Amino acid sequence: MNESYWLKNVRLECGYRKENERVTGTITELFHLLIADGKMAKIIKAGESITNDLPVKDASGLLLLPSFIEKHVHLDKTYMGETWRACSPASSVLERCEIEKKILASISTNTRQRAEALLEQLLSYGSTHVRTHVDIYPEVRLKNLEGVQKALETYSSKLSSEIVAFAQHGLLRSGTPQMIREAIRSGAGIVGAVDPATVDHNIEASLVQLMDLAVEGDAGIDLHLHDPGHLGTFTMKRLAFLTKQAGWEGRVAISHAFGLGDVSTEEAFETAEMLRESGISIVTSLPVGRTIPPIKLLDECGVEVAVGNDNIFDSWWPTGNGDVLERAGRLVERYRWTDEFSLSQTLKYITGGKTPLDKEGSRVWPKAGDAANMVLVDASCSAEAIARRSKRQAVFYKGNLAYGKLSEYPQTT
């Protein structure tokens, strides 16, 4: 059940300070928010009286931001909750998969326990929506999926989710398409595959199979594409063509898309235009030491871009804490987005496009009627939150306090 209450003394962004048309700071004011039916029912200035007998929570001047969206994580792979271990060396993706299978089969905790441990981490850093990839392969079939589904059900009152049935070991391997079908029938809403050229060794057959499974199961698509340069962009263009042919615009994502960062600006622009026309979004984890998609070019072309954590303490990568705000901060470092406006707009890559202010400085979030999925941070403005990875004090999902603590008391005035 969704709570109804007043959240008072909330700091909201109201505009930009400018000098010679250049943004030099962010204007904030205190407000009271009426939370009801999982939404922000009313927003009034802090000087106005609260006029009903609902309970009151005190935000104590903390800044309110949209809660975050974790667009790329692997709940079934993580070792979270286990004793820390480093990664074993591997010479290829397939060898890495074999190492992972053996380790996951031997550790004492089960998929559900480890997934719940990671979900708690994600929530503590402000994420109230999670897209998780779950490996589907013969040795486990749907066992990992079932464990992840149980974990997500445990957290269903605190965050929303979507599951990718992921053919990590290759979509064209014997039996895999049928297992993916079973996973979709069992509740996964997205079909996932990896590197049609270098893993499946057949770009066209792999992409056609991927699209066929998605259309058959009325599912979305999330393709992991690590292939570099023109090999990568060729694959993207073929997927864009198949997406439009199937009428699947707006339901397809490409994760990583490293190839876009390897080619010329002209090639990247041409590919971006095809992605925009077919409604394909890009998800990047901003790995250190790799080329990444040209975020600014994609944004200017109208391609939706999201930032996710990807691997968090597993066989593929030994680090990671689940903080997608910290991950978004890598954009600032890579592109030297050090001015107030650029910093504040970086927030959109982890909120599904939401930022408190638009380019003109008008407040676009929150407004009455918006879902009360939000996070209170110890920051003066969103630019500081991005730059300093400010501490998250409280996280709300559908208006309910999902993580953290606030002062709460019956209204007396």
C-alpha positions, -999 to +999 in steps of 0.1 A: +000+000+000+013+035-009+017+059+019+001+094+020+021+120+038+038+154+035+075+156+027+085+190+039+115+212+035+126+196+002+151+215-019+141+218-056+159+234-085+140+264-098+163+280-124+198+289-135+219+320-126+234+334-157+261+359-166+263+370-203+240+340-212+264+316-195+251+294-167+271+302-135+249+285-109+216+269-100+188+285-080+171+263-054+142+269-030+125+248-003+091+232-009+066+209+008+054+179-013+021+160-007+027+123-015-004+103-022-012+071-043+025+068-052+026+102-068+035+138-060-001+151-056+008+187-046+038+209-045+037+241-024+064+266-012+078+260+022+063+291+035+027+279+029+007+260+055+001+223+054-037+220+056-045+184+065-037+159+093-014+135+073+019+125+088+049+146+080+085+136+070+112+162+072+137+163+043+157+189+063+167+209+031+181+179+012+180+181-026+154+160-043+163+142-076+146+116-097+156+082-086+180+063-108+176+037-135+201+009-136+199-001-172+225-028-174+234-052-146+238-090-142+221-101-110+228-138-117+265-134-122+275-114-091+294-128-061+279-101-038+276-116-004+304-141-010+340-138+001+359-115-023+380-130-050+398-117-081+391-128-116+409-158-132+427-150-165+409-159-197+419-156-233+384-153-248+348-146-240+340-183-244+368-193-220+355-166-195+320-182-197+334-216-189+353-203-159+322-185-147+300-216-150+324-236-128+326-210-101+289-203-099+283-240-096+307-244-068+300-215-044+278-219-013+253-191-019+225-194-045+214-171-072+186-156-052+208-147-022+235-131-043+209-112-064+192-098-033+226-087-019+233-068-051+197-053-053+202-039-018+234-022-030+217-008-060+188+005-040+211+021-014+226+042-041+193+054-055+183+030-082+146+021-082+145+004-116+167-024-127+173-041-161+190-073-154+205-098-179+201-135-169+222-161-187+203-190-203+225-220-212+221-258-211+238-265-177+213-243-158+185-238-183+160-215-164+175-220-129+192-186-128+161-170-141+140-185-114+165-173-087+166-138-101+128-137-103+125-146-067+149-119-057+131-093-077+098-104-061+113-098-027+122-063-037+090-056-058+077-031-032+110-011-035+119-011-072+106-021-106+125-044-130+128-060-164+146-092-173+167-100-203+169-137-213+205-135-223+223-160-246+257-151-232+273-182-247+259-177-282+224-175-296+230-200-325+243-228-302+222-259-303+191-257-280+196-221-271+167-205-291+142-230-275+155-222-240+151-184-247+115-191-258+109-209-225+124-180-206+102-155-224+071-176-216+083-178-180+084-140-175+115-125-192+104-096-213+135-090-234+157-112-256+194-108-253+224-119-274+261-111-279+284-104-307+268-120-338+301-120-356+327-131-331+306-154-309+279-167-333+302-164-364+272-154-385+259-119-383+228-123-405+216-156-390+222-144-355+203-111-359+174-128-378+171-154-350+172-126-324+145-106-341+124-137-348+125-147-311+115-111-301+086-109-325+074-144-316+074-136-279+064-100-281+096-091-264+122-063-265+158-068-276+191-060-259+222-069-280+256-069-263+279-057-291+316-055-283+328-060-319+350-031-329+351-006-358+333-013-390+324-048-379+305-033-351+288-005-371+278-030-399+261-051-373+243-021-359+231-011-393+218-046-400+199-046-367+185-012-375+172-025-408+156-056-392+141-035-365+123-012-389+113-042-411+097-059-381+080-027-368+101-030-336+110+007-333+115+018-297+119-018-284+156-024-292+188-015-273+224-021-281+247-024-251+284-013-253+284-004-290+322+000-289+324+001-327+308+036-328+338+050-309+363+034-333+351+048-367+353+083-382+329+110-372+311+106-405+306+069-401+294+074-365+270+100-376+256+079-404+251+050-380+235+072-354+210+085-379+200+049-386+197+041-349+175+072-344+152+063-373+148+028-360+143+039-323+173+019-311+189+031-278+225+027-266+235+016-232+271+021-221+289+011-189+318+035-197+346+009-192+381+023-185+406+016-212+381+010-240+367+033-267+331+042-260+302+054-282+304+092-289+278+102-264+275+138-274+271+129-311+244+103-303+226+128-281+226+155-307+213+130-333+184+121-310+196+086-300+186+077-264+217+069-243+217+053-209+245+045-184+247+013-165+271-005-142+273-039-161+295-064-142+297-059-104+321-082-085+318-113-106+339-136-129+342-108-155+352-079-132+363-078-096+353-042-087+320-022-087+297-011-059+264-006-078+265+032-077+252+044-111+257+080-101+294+073-097+294+056-131+277+086-147+304+108-132+328+091-156+312+110-184+322+142-167+358+130-166+359+116-201+344+147-218+355+173-193+319+185-187+330+207-159+305+237-162+273+239-142+249+232-171+268+202-185+271+187-151+234+190-143+223+176-177+245+145-172+218+133-148+195+124-177+217+094-186+207+076-154+171+088-150+156+079-183+160+114-196+147+133-165+165+164-153+151+190-128+156+219-153+154+221-190+179+239-212+161+272-207+162+268-169+125+260-164+117+234-139+104+202-156+107+178-126+090+173-103+055+183-112+022+174-096+012+140-109+047+127-113+055+093-099+071+097-065+102+077-074+129+100-060+161+103-040+172+128-014+208+137-017+232+158+004+240+184-023+232+220-032+221+211-068+222+183-093+255+196-108+272+191-074+255+157-070+270+145-103+304+161-096+308+150-060+288+117-062+269+131-032+256+108-005+221+094-009+202+099+023+168+085+014+153+066-015+116+065-024+097+041-047+060+050-054+062+074-025+072+047+000+106+051+018+126+022+003+160+030+018+174+053+044+158+073+073+140+106+078+124+123+108+087+115+109+060+127+132+022+134+133+013+169+121+007+193+150+004+226+132 
